[in-house]
Amino acid sequence: MKKGVSFLVTVALMALVSSLASAFDPSPLQDTCVAIAEPENAVFVNGKFCKNPNLTKAEDFFYSGLDKPGNIPNPVGSAVTPVNVEQIPGLNTLGISAVRIDYAPYGQNPPHTHPRATEILTVLEGTLLVGFVTSNPENRLFTKVLNKGDVFVFPIGLIHFQFNIGHTNAVAIAGLSSQNPGVITIANAVFGSDPAIDPDVLSRAFQLDKNVVKNLQSRFWYDNN
């Protein structure tokens, strides 16, 4: 009886470890799984449907244009150019993507999170103040000034930001550990949700006057992605 119980506990633990190991993008079960548009009346899948491998071509793994700067004359002073499974169908199931980020002088990539990816960022031009905040209860800030060639990592799911503290434009390239990392910009999500969050909720949460909350909710929250 004890051996049987021990075996069941071992199996349960192995199942738990396996589920944790595959908690992010699933590992591919074949060499390629080039994404295609969902067939009509298709059953929902976690990711994208796969193209017939016999029809796969080099263009499915190719993207051109990351050398071109994004449009940075905007309220936040930055622009993110994504290269994920939507731009490169061949990224489907591979668990990786990239972005180019352009910053105007004193522009920023506002505090945000990637719910499905860790990010590793490399500065190509300029000087950036970057940082991330750990989860409750510590809410510890890790911050660093980065110059050309410097690299910094933002752990999965944690709020992070980049701010151009230089007098000239800055450029960075980042890799993310998901074909579709997602992005939640904190200010946009909290004050620009549709429909709007009850102002009483935000007034107490942020300890602000209700009229201040209503004013924030009435503003246009720019999406730089």
Secondary structure, DSSP 4 states (H G I P E B T S, - for coil): -HHHHHHHHHHHHHHHHHHHHTSSSPPPSSS---EEPPPTTPPP-SS-EEPPGGG--GGGG----TTSPP---STTSEEEEEESTTT-GGGTTT--EEEEEEE-TT-EEEEEE-TT--EEEEEEES-EEEEEEPPTTT--EEEEEE-TT-EEEE-TT-EEEEEE-SSS-EEEEEEESSSS---EEHHHHHHS-SSPPPHHHHHHHHT--HHHHHHHHHS------
